[in-house]
C-alpha cells in the first residue's frame, strides 16, 4: 500500500482542519480486506475505509478522514488481504529476505509531513 495524498506531489495546502488521507493498496496474494493508517510512524493505527472492493490481486483505494492540528506527522499505510497476509515493516522484510534485497520492496513506506504540509519519503527505524 502507499499513501497518495498527502504526498510529495500532493502537499496539504489548506492548513489545519479536516484532512482526507487516501492511497492505494494491492496484494499479490489475494483481495485487500483492510488497510490501517498511522499518523505517528506506526505507534498507533486507525482502520481506513475501503473504496469499491476489488478483485483478487487488484488495486483498492482507501480513505481515512481525520483532523490535522498542523503538527508534523509520520504517515504510513499497512494493507491486509483475505489470505491473512499483512504488509511487513522494513525490519520484518529484511529478516525474511536479508539486508541486500532490493527487488519487490513491499514493506510499509513512510511520508514525513512537516508543519507546512510538505511531504517527503523517510525511513523509520
C-alpha positions in Angstrom: 0.0 0.0 0.0 1.0 3.6 -0.5 -0.5 6.9 0.7 -1.0 9.1 -2.4 -2.4 12.1 -0.5 -0.8 13.8 1.2 2.5 13.0 -0.6 5.3 15.0 -2.2 3.1 15.6 -5.2 0.0 16.4 -3.1 1.0 18.6 -0.2 -1.5 19.8 2.4 -2.4 23.3 1.2 -5.3 24.2 3.4 -3.6 24.2 6.8 -5.1 22.9 10.0 -8.5 21.2 9.9 -10.3 18.3 8.2 -7.9 16.1 6.2 -8.6 13.3 3.9 -5.7 10.8 3.7 -6.0 8.4 0.8 -4.0 5.9 -1.1 -3.9 2.6 -3.0 -3.4 -0.9 -1.7 -2.8 -4.2 -3.6 -1.7 -7.7 -2.9 0.0 -10.4 -4.9 -1.7 -13.0 -2.7 -5.4 -12.1 -2.6 -8.1 -9.4 -2.2 -7.4 -6.4 0.1 -9.7 -6.7 3.1 -8.3 -3.9 5.3 -5.9 -1.0 5.4 -4.7 0.7 8.6 -3.2 4.1 8.6 -0.7 5.5 11.2 0.0 9.2 11.7 2.8 8.6 14.2 5.2 6.3 12.5 3.5 3.0 13.4 2.9 3.6 17.1 -0.9 3.7 16.7 -3.1 2.7 13.8 -6.6 3.6 12.5 -8.7 1.5 10.1 -9.3 3.2 6.8 -12.4 3.0 4.7 -12.0 0.9 1.6 -13.4 2.1 -1.8 -15.1 -0.3 -4.0 -14.0 -3.8 -3.2 -11.7 -5.0 -5.9 -10.9 -8.4 -7.3 -8.0 -10.6 -6.2 -4.7 -9.0 -6.8 -6.3 -5.7 -7.9 -5.8 -2.2 -6.7 -8.1 -1.0 -3.9 -8.4 2.7 -2.9 -8.6 3.6 0.8 -9.5 6.7 2.7 -9.1 8.0 6.3 -10.9 11.2 7.3 -9.1 12.9 10.2 -8.4 16.3 11.8 -4.9 17.8 11.3 -3.7 20.1 14.0 -0.7 21.3 12.0 1.8 19.2 13.8 4.3 17.1 11.8 3.2 13.5 11.0 4.9 10.3 10.0 2.2 8.8 7.7 2.1 5.0 7.0 -0.3 2.6 5.5 -0.5 -1.2 6.2 -2.5 -3.5 3.9 -4.0 -6.9 4.7 -5.6 -9.4 2.4 -8.0 -12.2 2.5 -5.2 -14.8 2.8 -4.1 -13.3 6.1 -1.0 -11.6 4.6 -0.1 -8.4 6.4 2.2 -5.8 4.7 5.5 -6.1 6.5 7.6 -3.4 8.2 11.1 -2.8 6.7 12.6 -4.8 9.7 10.3 -7.8 9.0 11.1 -7.7 5.3 14.9 -7.6 6.0 14.5 -10.5 8.4 12.7 -12.5 5.7 14.8 -11.6 2.7 18.2 -10.3 4.0 19.9 -6.9 4.0 20.7 -6.8 0.3 17.3 -7.5 -1.1 16.2 -4.5 -3.2 13.6 -6.1 -5.5 9.9 -6.3 -4.7 10.2 -4.0 -1.7 6.6 -4.2 -0.5 7.3 -3.0 3.1 5.4 -0.2 4.8 6.6 3.2 3.4 6.7 6.4 5.4 5.9 10.0 4.5 7.2 12.7 6.9 4.7 15.6 6.6 6.1 18.8 8.2 4.1 21.7 9.8 3.8 23.4 6.4 2.1 20.3 4.9 5.1 19.3 2.7 5.7 15.5 2.5 8.9 13.6 1.9 9.9 10.0 1.9 11.8 8.9 5.0 12.8 5.6 6.6 11.6 4.9 10.2 13.8 2.5 12.1 
